[in-house]
Amino acid sequence: MASPIIAVILSFFIPGLGQFYTGQLLKAVALFVLALIFAALSTIVIGIPLYLIVWVYSMYDAYVTAKGE
């Protein structure tokens, strides 16, 4: 059983890593790729809020998924 706290901590450092930890491989790859794209777009101001949204969602989803197992 996955620990919700560990899942959040992993997603805090790398978006999608918490989903990988909880076994959601496709969601993990999707969140990681989105985070990379939005980080690259941070040179344009629009990338920053989009990256933050993906980052926060990644942590929330990892916690909820790990807690629900």
C-alpha positions in Angstrom: 0.0 0.0 0.0 1.4 3.4 -1.0 1.9 6.1 1.6 0.0 9.3 0.8 2.7 11.5 2.4 5.5 9.8 0.4 3.4 10.3 -2.8 3.0 14.0 -2.1 6.6 14.5 -1.3 7.7 12.7 -4.5 5.3 14.8 -6.6 6.5 17.9 -4.8 10.0 17.3 -6.2 9.1 15.9 -9.6 5.5 16.3 -11.0 4.3 12.8 -11.9 6.6 10.9 -9.6 3.9 10.4 -7.0 1.7 8.9 -9.7 4.5 6.6 -10.7 4.8 5.6 -7.0 1.1 4.8 -6.8 1.2 2.7 -10.1 -0.4 5.2 -12.5 2.2 5.0 -15.2 0.4 6.8 -18.0 -0.8 9.6 -15.8 2.8 9.9 -14.4 4.3 10.3 -17.9 1.5 12.8 -19.0 2.0 15.0 -15.9 5.8 14.9 -16.3 5.7 15.8 -20.0 3.2 18.6 -19.3 5.4 19.9 -16.5 8.4 19.9 -18.9 6.5 21.7 -21.6 5.2 24.4 -19.2 8.6 24.8 -17.7 10.0 25.4 -21.1 7.2 27.9 -21.7 8.1 29.8 -18.5 10.3 32.0 -20.6 6.9 33.3 -21.8 4.9 34.4 -18.7 2.0 32.0 -19.5 4.1 28.9 -18.7 4.5 29.8 -15.0 0.9 29.6 -13.9 0.3 26.5 -16.1 3.3 24.8 -14.5 2.0 25.6 -11.1 -1.4 24.1 -11.9 0.2 20.9 -13.1 2.5 20.8 -10.0 -0.3 21.3 -7.5 -2.6 18.9 -9.2 0.2 16.3 -9.3 0.6 16.5 -5.5 -3.1 16.5 -4.9 -3.8 13.5 -7.2 -0.9 11.5 -5.8 -2.2 12.0 -2.2 -5.8 11.2 -3.0 -4.8 8.1 -5.0 -2.4 6.8 -2.4 -5.0 7.4 0.4 -7.7 5.6 -1.6 -5.8 2.4 -2.0 
